[in-house]
Amino acid sequence: MNHEVRNLSPRGFDRDQTARLQSAQILYDVLERGRTQGVFSNEDFSLVPLVLWSLGIGLAGWWPYSVDLTVDELADSYAELALKIVGAHPKPPALNGRRGK
């Protein structure tokens, strides 16, 4: 759909761009909140929404051609990459199947 956006009517294009900007602002706000709470360590989130969306679109387009990769494996790998990009701090491993005390 990203490639077809240029074929929208001017009104449709404006609606699309407004929705994209609102969506980007929501994601940016979440990232900033994560940084202020110490969950994310990335110092500059200005390009992160664009990077994450681009990766997601690319992965979705290429997935049917990947060998031996399930949708769940793709989703998990994408989530791991996204967490690395935002500088997420890993959770400590659970002890014996329970949270450590």
Backbone as a printed PyTorch tensor [residue, N CA C, xyz], in Angstrom:
tensor([[[  0.8040,  -1.1830,   0.0000],
         [  0.0000,   0.0000,   0.0000],
         [  0.8540,   1.2570,   0.0000]],

        [[  2.0560,   1.1930,   0.4950],
         [  2.9000,   2.3900,   0.5190],
         [  3.2190,   2.8940,  -0.8740]],

        [[  3.3090,   1.9940,  -1.8250],
         [  3.6450,   2.4040,  -3.1830],
         [  2.4420,   2.9790,  -3.9170]],

        [[  1.2460,   2.6380,  -3.4780],
         [  0.0380,   3.0990,  -4.1430],
         [ -0.4830,   4.4130,  -3.5910]],

        [[  0.1070,   4.9320,  -2.5240],
         [ -0.3950,   6.1400,  -1.8880],
         [ -0.4220,   7.3160,  -2.8730]],

        [[  0.4660,   7.3150,  -3.8180],
         [  0.4980,   8.4100,  -4.8000],
         [ -0.7190,   8.3850,  -5.7310]],

        [[ -1.4550,   7.2660,  -5.7520],
         [ -2.6370,   7.1630,  -6.6070],
         [ -3.9170,   7.6050,  -5.9060]],

        [[ -3.8170,   7.9860,  -4.6490],
         [ -4.9950,   8.4550,  -3.9220],
         [ -5.4250,   9.8300,  -4.4350]],

        [[ -6.6830,  10.1220,  -4.2310],
         [ -7.1560,  11.4750,  -4.5230],
         [ -6.4750,  12.4280,  -3.5500]],

        [[ -6.4560,  13.7170,  -3.8370],
         [ -5.8480,  14.6590,  -2.8900],
         [ -6.4630,  14.5500,  -1.4910]],

        [[ -7.7620,  14.3800,  -1.4050],
         [ -8.4180,  14.2440,  -0.1030],
         [ -7.9990,  12.9370,   0.5780]],

        [[ -7.9550,  11.8500,  -0.1860],
         [ -7.5230,  10.5670,   0.3570],
         [ -6.0820,  10.6040,   0.8130]],

        [[ -5.2340,  11.2810,   0.0470],
         [ -3.8310,  11.4200,   0.4150],
         [ -3.6960,  12.1790,   1.7310]],

        [[ -4.4460,  13.2820,   1.8670],
         [ -4.4010,  14.0570,   3.1090],
         [ -4.8320,  13.2240,   4.3040]],

        [[ -5.8990,  12.4390,   4.1390],
         [ -6.3490,  11.5570,   5.2390],
         [ -5.2760,  10.5420,   5.5780]],

        [[ -4.6690,   9.9600,   4.5690],
         [ -3.6120,   8.9720,   4.7840],
         [ -2.4430,   9.5890,   5.5390]],

        [[ -2.0150,  10.7650,   5.1160],
         [ -0.8780,  11.4090,   5.7580],
         [ -1.1930,  11.8030,   7.1960]],

        [[ -2.4070,  12.2660,   7.4380],
         [ -2.8210,  12.6120,   8.7990],
         [ -2.7850,  11.3760,   9.6910]],

        [[ -3.2990,  10.2590,   9.1970],
         [ -3.2940,   9.0140,   9.9760],
         [ -1.8710,   8.5450,  10.2530]],

        [[ -1.0010,   8.6630,   9.2730],
         [  0.3950,   8.2520,   9.4630],
         [  1.0850,   9.1210,  10.5130]],

        [[  0.8590,  10.4180,  10.4370],
         [  1.4780,  11.3170,  11.4040],
         [  0.9510,  11.0610,  12.8110]],

        [[ -0.3460,  10.8100,  12.9400],
         [ -0.9140,  10.5050,  14.2570],
         [ -0.3470,   9.2040,  14.7950]],

        [[ -0.2310,   8.2130,  13.9370],
         [  0.3250,   6.9270,  14.3400],
         [  1.7830,   7.0720,  14.7590]],

        [[  2.5400,   7.8440,  13.9990],
         [  3.9420,   8.0720,  14.3470],
         [  4.0550,   8.7860,  15.6910]],

        [[  3.1760,   9.7450,  15.9420],
         [  3.2180,  10.4720,  17.2050],
         [  2.9090,   9.5510,  18.3800]],

        [[  1.9540,   8.6430,  18.2080],
         [  1.6230,   7.6870,  19.2720],
         [  2.8350,   6.8160,  19.5820]],

        [[  3.4720,   6.2810,  18.5460],
         [  4.6440,   5.4350,  18.7570],
         [  5.7740,   6.2330,  19.3930]],

        [[  5.9990,   7.4330,  18.9160],
         [  7.0500,   8.2820,  19.4840],
         [  6.7770,   8.5540,  20.9640]],

        [[  5.5120,   8.8310,  21.3140],
         [  5.1500,   9.0740,  22.7190],
         [  5.4260,   7.8450,  23.5830]],

        [[  5.1140,   6.6650,  23.0570],
         [  5.3820,   5.4220,  23.7920],
         [  6.8870,   5.2550,  23.9940]],

        [[  7.6520,   5.5200,  22.9540],
         [  9.1090,   5.3910,  23.0600],
         [  9.6770,   6.3800,  24.0740]],

        [[  9.2080,   7.6150,  24.0430],
         [  9.6780,   8.6120,  25.0060],
         [  9.3070,   8.2170,  26.4340]],

        [[  8.0950,   7.7110,  26.6110],
         [  7.6750,   7.2660,  27.9450],
         [  8.5610,   6.1150,  28.4150]],

        [[  8.8830,   5.2020,  27.5110],
         [  9.7780,   4.1010,  27.8590],
         [ 11.1560,   4.5830,  28.2530]],

        [[ 11.6350,   5.6180,  27.5680],
         [ 12.9500,   6.1670,  27.9110],
         [ 12.9070,   6.8420,  29.2810]],

        [[ 11.8720,   7.6390,  29.5460],
         [ 11.8010,   8.3410,  30.8370],
         [ 11.6160,   7.3670,  31.9930]],

        [[ 11.0230,   6.2050,  31.7230],
         [ 10.8450,   5.1920,  32.7680],
         [ 12.0500,   4.2620,  32.8740]],

        [[ 13.0510,   4.4680,  32.0260],
         [ 14.2570,   3.6550,  32.0900],
         [ 14.1480,   2.3090,  31.4130]],

        [[ 13.1110,   2.1230,  30.6020],
         [ 12.9180,   0.8480,  29.9080],
         [ 13.7050,   0.8130,  28.6020]],

        [[ 13.7980,   1.9530,  27.9140],
         [ 14.5250,   2.0570,  26.6550],
         [ 15.7020,   3.0010,  26.8290]],

        [[ 16.8280,   2.6620,  26.2120],
         [ 18.0170,   3.4840,  26.3780],
         [ 18.4180,   4.2460,  25.1250]],

        [[ 17.7620,   4.0360,  24.0090],
         [ 18.0940,   4.7600,  22.7950],
         [ 17.9370,   6.2560,  23.0490]],

        [[ 18.9280,   7.0390,  22.6650],
         [ 18.9030,   8.4820,  22.9340],
         [ 18.1530,   9.2790,  21.8780]],

        [[ 17.9420,   8.7160,  20.6930],
         [ 17.2850,   9.4560,  19.6190],
         [ 16.2580,   8.5620,  18.9330]],

        [[ 14.9860,   8.8600,  19.1510],
         [ 13.9120,   8.0680,  18.5570],
         [ 13.3340,   8.7110,  17.3060]],

        [[ 13.9600,   9.7540,  16.7900],
         [ 13.3690,  10.5020,  15.6820],
         [ 13.0890,   9.6470,  14.4500]],

        [[ 13.9240,   8.6700,  14.1700],
         [ 13.7250,   7.8270,  12.9920],
         [ 13.1560,   6.4510,  13.3100]],

        [[ 13.0110,   6.1290,  14.5740],
         [ 12.5920,   4.7740,  14.9500],
         [ 11.2310,   4.3860,  14.3660]],

        [[ 10.2010,   5.2260,  14.4180],
         [  8.9350,   4.8040,  13.7950],
         [  9.1050,   4.4390,  12.3260]],

        [[  9.8300,   5.2620,  11.5800],
         [ 10.0550,   4.9820,  10.1610],
         [ 10.8280,   3.6830,   9.9680]],

        [[ 11.8560,   3.4680,  10.7700],
         [ 12.6740,   2.2540,  10.6560],
         [ 11.8390,   1.0130,  10.9660]],

        [[ 11.0700,   1.0540,  12.0520],
         [ 10.2650,  -0.1140,  12.4250],
         [  9.1980,  -0.4180,  11.3770]],

        [[  8.5320,   0.6200,  10.8690],
         [  7.5190,   0.3860,   9.8350],
         [  8.1540,  -0.1440,   8.5570]],

        [[  9.2920,   0.4020,   8.1740],
         [  9.9610,  -0.0690,   6.9620],
         [ 10.3750,  -1.5280,   7.0880]],

        [[ 10.9230,  -1.8770,   8.2370],
         [ 11.2990,  -3.2800,   8.4640],
         [ 10.0760,  -4.1860,   8.4140]],

        [[  9.0050,  -3.7600,   9.0570],
         [  7.7850,  -4.5680,   9.0810],
         [  7.2110,  -4.7820,   7.6960]],

        [[  7.1690,  -3.7290,   6.9030],
         [  6.6420,  -3.8460,   5.5350],
         [  7.5400,  -4.7510,   4.7040]],

        [[  8.8550,  -4.5660,   4.8490],
         [  9.7910,  -5.4020,   4.1060],
         [  9.6930,  -6.8730,   4.4870]],

        [[  9.6090,  -7.1330,   5.7770],
         [  9.5040,  -8.5240,   6.2330],
         [  8.2110,  -9.1660,   5.7600]],

        [[  7.1210,  -8.4250,   5.8310],
         [  5.8360,  -8.9690,   5.3850],
         [  5.8700,  -9.2890,   3.9010]],

        [[  6.5400,  -8.4640,   3.1280],
         [  6.6220,  -8.7010,   1.6900],
         [  7.5230,  -9.8610,   1.3090]],

        [[  8.5740, -10.0980,   2.0870],
         [  9.5210, -11.1520,   1.7670],
         [  9.2180, -12.4740,   2.4430]],

        [[  8.3800, -12.4820,   3.4690],
         [  8.1510, -13.7130,   4.2150],
         [  7.7310, -14.8960,   3.3520]],

        [[  6.8300, -14.7240,   2.3930],
         [  6.4300, -15.9170,   1.6200],
         [  7.5870, -16.6040,   0.9070]],

        [[  8.6870, -15.8920,   0.7020],
         [  9.8200, -16.4480,  -0.0360],
         [ 10.9260, -16.9720,   0.8730]],

        [[ 10.7460, -16.8210,   2.1780],
         [ 11.7840, -17.2930,   3.0930],
         [ 11.6780, -18.8050,   3.2480]],

        [[ 12.8160, -19.4060,   3.4780],
         [ 12.8750, -20.8590,   3.5970],
         [ 12.8650, -21.2390,   5.0730]],

        [[ 12.0070, -22.1790,   5.4370],
         [ 11.9820, -22.7290,   6.7970],
         [ 11.7870, -21.6670,   7.8730]],

        [[ 10.9030, -20.7200,   7.6500],
         [ 10.6360, -19.6860,   8.6310],
         [  9.1220, -19.5680,   8.8020]],

        [[  8.6570, -19.7970,  10.0150],
         [  7.2240, -19.6890,  10.2670],
         [  6.8550, -18.2330,  10.5550]],

        [[  5.5780, -17.9430,  10.5090],
         [  5.1060, -16.5980,  10.8280],
         [  5.4870, -16.2420,  12.2620]],

        [[  5.3520, -17.1930,  13.1770],
         [  5.7130, -16.9280,  14.5730],
         [  7.2010, -16.6370,  14.7290]],

        [[  8.0420, -17.3610,  14.0180],
         [  9.4870, -17.1070,  14.0720],
         [  9.8070, -15.7250,  13.5130]],

        [[  9.1340, -15.3610,  12.4380],
         [  9.3340, -14.0370,  11.8650],
         [  8.9060, -12.9580,  12.8530]],

        [[  7.7510, -13.1300,  13.4720],
         [  7.2530, -12.1500,  14.4440],
         [  8.2010, -12.0310,  15.6280]],

        [[  8.6800, -13.1570,  16.1270],
         [  9.6060, -13.1240,  17.2610],
         [ 10.9180, -12.4290,  16.8950]],

        [[ 11.4320, -12.7210,  15.7190],
         [ 12.6790, -12.0930,  15.2720],
         [ 12.4980, -10.5940,  15.0980]],

        [[ 11.3660, -10.1980,  14.5310],
         [ 11.0860,  -8.7720,  14.3410],
         [ 10.9850,  -8.0780,  15.6980]],

        [[ 10.3070,  -8.7050,  16.6410],
         [ 10.1690,  -8.1170,  17.9800],
         [ 11.5400,  -7.9630,  18.6400]],

        [[ 12.4030,  -8.9600,  18.5010],
         [ 13.7480,  -8.8700,  19.0730],
         [ 14.5390,  -7.7280,  18.4440]],

        [[ 14.4400,  -7.5820,  17.1280],
         [ 15.1240,  -6.4770,  16.4500],
         [ 14.5860,  -5.1260,  16.9230]],

        [[ 13.2720,  -5.0200,  17.0250],
         [ 12.6640,  -3.7620,  17.4660],
         [ 13.1260,  -3.4020,  18.8730]],

        [[ 13.1800,  -4.3950,  19.7550],
         [ 13.6390,  -4.1310,  21.1250],
         [ 15.0950,  -3.6880,  21.1540]],

        [[ 15.9130,  -4.2580,  20.2800],
         [ 17.3170,  -3.8320,  20.2020],
         [ 17.4150,  -2.4030,  19.6860]],

        [[ 16.6030,  -2.0620,  18.7070],
         [ 16.6430,  -0.7220,  18.1210],
         [ 16.2930,   0.3390,  19.1560]],

        [[ 15.3070,   0.0490,  20.0010],
         [ 14.9070,   1.0450,  21.0050],
         [ 15.7780,   0.9900,  22.2520]],

        [[ 16.6740,   0.0260,  22.3090],
         [ 17.5660,  -0.0780,  23.4620],
         [ 16.8670,  -0.6290,  24.6830]],

        [[ 15.9680,  -1.5890,  24.4680],
         [ 15.2390,  -2.1880,  25.5890],
         [ 16.2000,  -2.9660,  26.4700]],

        [[ 15.9870,  -2.8430,  27.7560],
         [ 16.8010,  -3.5820,  28.7140],
         [ 16.2060,  -4.9700,  28.8670]],

        [[ 17.0160,  -6.0250,  28.6960],
         [ 16.4850,  -7.3800,  28.8010],
         [ 15.9950,  -7.6790,  30.2130]],

        [[ 14.9390,  -8.4730,  30.2780],
         [ 14.4350,  -8.9100,  31.5800],
         [ 15.3470, -10.0100,  32.1090]],

        [[ 15.5530, -10.0540,  33.4100],
         [ 16.3570, -11.1550,  33.9540],
         [ 15.6040, -12.4670,  33.7820]],

        [[ 16.3190, -13.5580,  33.5600],
         [ 15.6460, -14.8390,  33.3750],
         [ 14.9390, -15.2800,  34.6540]],

        [[ 13.8220, -15.9870,  34.4760],
         [ 13.0840, -16.5210,  35.6120],
         [ 13.8560, -17.6900,  36.2110]],

        [[ 13.7730, -17.8560,  37.4980],
         [ 14.4380, -18.9660,  38.1770],
         [ 13.4430, -20.0940,  38.3920]],

        [[ 13.7860, -21.2720,  37.8900],
         [ 12.9270, -22.4490,  38.0650],
         [ 11.4910, -22.1750,  37.6240]],

        [[ 11.3170, -21.4360,  36.5320],
         [  9.9840, -21.1780,  36.0430],
         [  9.2230, -20.1200,  36.8360]],

        [[  9.8570, -19.5480,  37.8680],
         [  9.2210, -18.4860,  38.6660],
         [ 10.0820, -17.2470,  38.6180]],

        [[  9.4830, -16.1340,  38.8690],
         [ 10.2520, -14.8970,  38.9200],
         [ 11.1790, -14.9380,  40.1080]],

        [[ 12.4170, -14.4890,  39.8940],
         [ 13.3910, -14.4630,  40.9830],
         [ 13.0170, -13.4520,  42.0520]],

        [[ 13.3880, -13.7270,  43.2840],
         [ 13.0590, -12.8230,  44.4000],
         [ 14.3040, -12.1530,  44.8890]]])
